[in-house]
Amino acid sequence: MGISTNHVGGGHEWTDTYPQDELFAQLAHPMRRRILDRLTRVDYGERVDCTTLTKGDDIPERERIRLHHVHLPKLAYVGYVDWDPATETVARGGEFAAIEPALELLRHNVHCLPGSWS
């Protein structure tokens, strides 16, 4: 994390994002919030069937497609989830413990948040 000097242009550029910036970027979409929230409710090592993340909800088909092509890959890339496309399952990723306190705080205070949490 930090800033590096760009000697060519004389300016500064970010070399990494701060962890909270990445968390809030991932929480920016309702589907990713739903996935992370669901994982706070299962034990470490427990795998969740991806179809249960959207089952029974009024979610458009295009969003169900984006689950596999956008949202799960993004969450897996930053280590928040361990996604197995072959088995269509997801579990807490290696970086999940770092964001779990923030997720629990948000979940337990959902009544204080504007709009809808999921």
ZIRANOR-V192339 format. One record per backbone hydrogen bond with DSSP energy under -0.5 kcal/mol. CO is the residue of the C=O (numbers start at 1). NH is the residue of the N-H. Records with the same first field share a line. If there is no record, write none. Layout:
# ZIRANOR-V192339
CO=NH / NH
This chain:
# ZIRANOR-V192339
2=15 / 16
4=13
5=7
6=10
11=6
13=4
16=2
18=21 / 22
19=23
20=24
21=25
22=26
23=27
25=28
26=29
29=33
30=34
31=35
32=36
33=37
34=38
35=39
36=40
37=40 / 41
38=41
39=42
43=46
48=90
49=52
50=53
51=54 / 55
54=57
57=59
58=60
60=63 / 64
61=65
62=66
63=67
64=68
65=68 / 69
66=70 / 71
67=72
70=74
71=75
72=76
73=77
74=78
75=80 / 81
76=79
79=95 / 96
80=93
81=83
82=91
83=85
84=88 / 89
88=50
89=84
90=48
91=82
93=96
95=98 / 99
96=99 / 100
97=101
99=103
100=104
101=105
102=106
103=107
104=108
105=109
106=109
107=110
109=112 / 113
110=113
